[in-house]
Amino acid sequence: MVGSRKLSNEEVEALLGGLEADKKKPSAATFDPNEVREFKFGSEDLSLLGDYYALRLINEKIARYVRSVFLPMLRVLPRISSFPPEVKSFDEYTESCDTFASVTNSRIEELRGNCLVVVQAPFISHLTNSYYGGSKVQSLFENQGEFTATENRIIEIISEGMLSSMASAWKDLVETKFDVQSREENIQLISFVDGDDTVIVCSFMVQMPQHDPVSFDIVYPLQTLKPISSQLRSRVQNEYAVDDRTWKERLQNAVLSIPLTLSAELGRPKTTLGKLWKSKVGDTFTMPIPENVLIKIAGQSVFRADVGKVGPNAAVSMKNRVRDNRKKDG
């Protein structure tokens, strides 16, 4: 079945070890605190790798982004689910998946490593049938020996879209791109990973209406992600996020576009209530001419300026900024 997976060697050994422990339990008296046990330096303790929390978030983004890759071919919006990353040897992974599959080997230049995108053959067949108008009732699980030229074209299209989606999902942590190095139809032909090498397997399940679920995997060698393992385990990623200047520029432009009303205060002439009461059209009030006029915004003095004329319009020329008197009062 597609949704099931084989137990790893460590899981089988753990089950057998548990059964043997029930038959023969060691007593506390046989425990020797001075016992010396052999330890190999450089060996990978998988239990110390922790939870790749950031990688799980990246996988959730990939699951959302690749929907747009499959939608034009399937003509329905599939439901894609991501599973937690699994750490295992490459031999264990190859034993748990089908030998015949679409395997795209991509180079991650920024991390100085490679990754594999493994798409199961039944999914390729279904994408081909849906995209070119084939029979949708055809079995998805026919045994094949190699992909046809049409299926290879579908593999190129979805590989390009999936790698672009992966780059978009990874850019919040590491801005990188994925360059295709080679494509294989047998996962055992991959040469840059040895069988004993540790890999991180990210599995995805694609569910479609009236069809059995299919899957695809993204496989990262541990050595590729090891330089950023601390970031992948971190639950706070803000300090590694790429600065989004577009949003800041839009906010700055919106603030700088706020309309303001400038008022120029020429002076404050004084008179008496009696003169003002007796005044009529044509009367004048004397006013001393200041050296500079005050430019105010919302009642606050901002600049000192000279009054002049530009064409038919009156104008002011800013000379200096008015110091904030409120700071002196504080």
Buried (B, 14 or more C-beta within 10 A) or exposed (E): EBEEBEEBEEEEEEEEEEEEEEEEEEEEEEEEEEEEEEEEEEEEEEEEBEEBBBBBBBBBBBBBBBBEBBEEBBEEEBEBBBBEBBBBBBBBBBBBBBEBBBBBBBBBEEBEBBBBBBBBBBBBBBBBBBBEEEEBEEEBBEEBEEBEEEBBBBBEBBBBBBBBBBBEBBBBBBEBBBEBEBBBBEBEEBEEBEEEBBBBBBBBBBBBEEBBBBBBBBBBBBBBBBEBBEBBBBEEBEEEEEEEEEEEEEEEEEEEEEEEEEEBEEEEEEEEEEEEEEEEEEEEEEEEEEEBBBBBEEEEBBBBBEBEEEEEEEEBEEEEEBEEEEEEEE
